[in-house]
């Protein structure tokens, strides 16, 4: 099949297939007499493997290692498990970081009155993290010099 058919059958875009070939993740397929790439079932199986691994958040380097392990019938499953558990730990770290960002943004949004006044604790925090005024206070009340440095003008 040609690259368009392989893309449709695997769920990987033709552009990404060419990219995977260029970085050696996928071997260059044989070409037709006209110079078109020709893909077989083995290539489709590999593309689906790569797509699934990408959907689970593995990096290209991790996928390269997974492919090597997948193709090595003499490998120990412990190697695959160790790589997967490292990825799980990275995901858990990212999840915690995202949850902290969400909580910070939620607290900032709750501190914002969202009315017509120009004071904006969200922008104040962006300008000087951790210095947003508490709910009910204006930036002028907190500024040491009394200037409205943190006021947002919407």
C-alpha positions as CSV (number, residue, x, y, z in Angstrom):
1,X,0.0,0.0,0.0
2,X,1.1,3.6,-0.5
3,X,1.7,6.1,2.3
4,X,-1.8,7.5,2.2
5,X,-3.3,4.1,2.6
6,X,-0.8,3.2,5.3
7,X,-1.7,6.5,7.1
8,X,-5.4,5.7,6.9
9,X,-4.9,2.1,8.0
10,X,-2.6,2.9,10.9
11,X,-4.0,6.2,12.2
12,X,-0.6,7.9,11.7
13,X,-0.5,10.8,9.3
14,X,1.6,10.6,6.2
15,X,3.7,13.5,7.5
16,X,4.4,11.6,10.8
17,X,5.3,8.4,8.9
18,X,7.9,10.3,6.8
19,X,9.2,11.9,10.1
20,X,9.5,8.5,11.8
21,X,11.4,7.2,8.8
22,X,13.7,10.3,8.8
23,X,14.7,9.7,12.4
24,X,15.1,6.0,12.0
25,X,12.1,5.0,14.2
26,X,10.6,3.2,11.2
27,X,12.7,1.7,8.5
28,X,12.5,3.2,5.1
29,X,10.1,1.0,3.1
30,X,10.9,-0.4,-0.4
31,X,9.8,1.8,-3.2
32,X,7.7,1.1,-6.3
33,X,9.2,1.6,-9.8
34,X,7.7,5.0,-9.8
35,X,9.5,5.9,-6.5
36,X,6.5,5.7,-4.2
37,X,6.9,4.2,-0.7
38,X,5.3,0.7,-0.4
39,X,4.1,-0.4,3.1
40,X,3.3,-4.0,4.1
41,X,1.5,-5.4,7.1
42,X,4.6,-5.4,9.2
43,X,5.1,-1.7,8.7
44,X,1.4,-1.1,9.6
45,X,1.9,-3.1,12.8
46,X,4.9,-1.0,13.7
47,X,3.0,2.2,13.0
48,X,0.1,1.1,15.2
49,X,2.6,0.2,17.9
50,X,4.2,3.7,17.7
51,X,0.8,5.4,17.6
52,X,-0.3,3.6,20.8
53,X,2.9,4.4,22.6
54,X,2.6,8.0,21.6
55,X,-1.0,8.1,22.8
56,X,0.2,6.9,26.1
57,X,2.7,9.7,26.3
58,X,6.0,7.9,25.6
59,X,8.8,10.0,24.1
60,X,10.3,9.1,20.8
61,X,13.4,7.9,22.5
62,X,11.3,5.7,24.8
63,X,9.4,4.4,21.8
64,X,12.7,3.6,20.1
65,X,13.7,1.5,23.2
66,X,10.2,-0.1,23.3
67,X,10.5,-1.1,19.6
68,X,13.9,-2.6,20.2
69,X,12.5,-4.6,23.1
70,X,9.4,-5.6,21.1
71,X,11.5,-6.9,18.3
72,X,13.9,-8.7,20.6
73,X,12.2,-12.0,21.4
74,X,15.0,-12.9,23.8
75,X,14.4,-9.8,26.0
76,X,13.3,-10.0,29.6
77,X,9.8,-8.6,30.3
78,X,11.4,-6.9,33.4
79,X,13.1,-4.5,31.0
80,X,9.8,-3.5,29.5
81,X,8.2,-3.2,32.9
82,X,11.1,-1.0,34.2
83,X,10.8,1.4,31.2
84,X,7.0,1.6,31.7
85,X,7.3,2.2,35.4
86,X,9.8,5.0,34.8
87,X,7.2,6.6,32.4
88,X,4.5,6.2,35.0
89,X,6.6,8.0,37.6
90,X,7.2,10.8,35.1
91,X,3.4,11.0,34.4
92,X,2.7,11.2,38.1
93,X,5.1,14.1,38.5
94,X,3.5,15.9,35.6
95,X,0.0,15.2,37.0
96,X,1.1,16.7,40.4
97,X,2.6,19.7,38.6
98,X,-0.6,20.2,36.6
99,X,-2.8,19.9,39.7
100,X,-0.7,22.5,41.5
101,X,-1.1,24.9,38.5
102,X,-4.8,24.2,38.5
103,X,-5.1,24.9,42.2
104,X,-3.1,28.1,41.9
105,X,-5.2,29.4,39.0
106,X,-8.4,28.4,40.8
107,X,-7.3,30.3,43.9
108,X,-6.3,33.4,41.8
109,X,-9.7,33.3,40.0
110,X,-11.5,33.0,43.3
111,X,-9.6,36.0,44.6
112,X,-10.6,38.1,41.6
113,X,-13.9,40.0,42.0
114,X,-14.4,39.9,38.2
115,X,-16.2,43.2,38.2
116,X,-15.6,46.5,36.5
117,X,-12.8,47.6,38.9
118,X,-9.3,47.6,37.5
119,X,-7.6,45.7,40.4
120,X,-6.8,42.2,39.4
121,X,-5.1,39.7,41.7
122,X,-4.5,37.4,38.8
123,X,-2.4,39.9,36.9
124,X,-0.8,41.0,40.1
125,X,0.4,37.5,40.8
126,X,1.7,37.1,37.3
127,X,3.7,40.3,37.7
128,X,5.1,39.4,41.1
129,X,4.3,35.8,42.0
130,X,3.1,35.3,45.6
131,X,2.3,39.1,46.0
132,X,-1.3,39.1,44.9
133,X,-3.5,40.9,47.4
134,X,-5.8,38.9,49.6
135,X,-9.4,38.9,48.7
136,X,-11.0,42.2,49.5
137,X,-7.8,44.2,49.4
138,X,-6.7,46.3,46.5
139,X,-3.1,46.3,45.2
140,X,-2.7,49.9,46.5
141,X,-3.3,48.5,50.0
142,X,-0.4,46.1,49.7
143,X,2.1,48.2,47.7
144,X,4.9,49.4,50.1
145,X,5.0,52.8,48.3
146,X,1.3,53.1,47.9
147,X,1.5,53.1,44.1
148,X,-0.9,51.0,42.1
149,X,1.7,48.9,40.4
150,X,-0.5,45.8,40.3
151,X,-3.7,47.3,39.0
152,X,-4.8,45.8,35.8
153,X,-6.5,47.9,33.2
154,X,-9.1,45.9,31.4
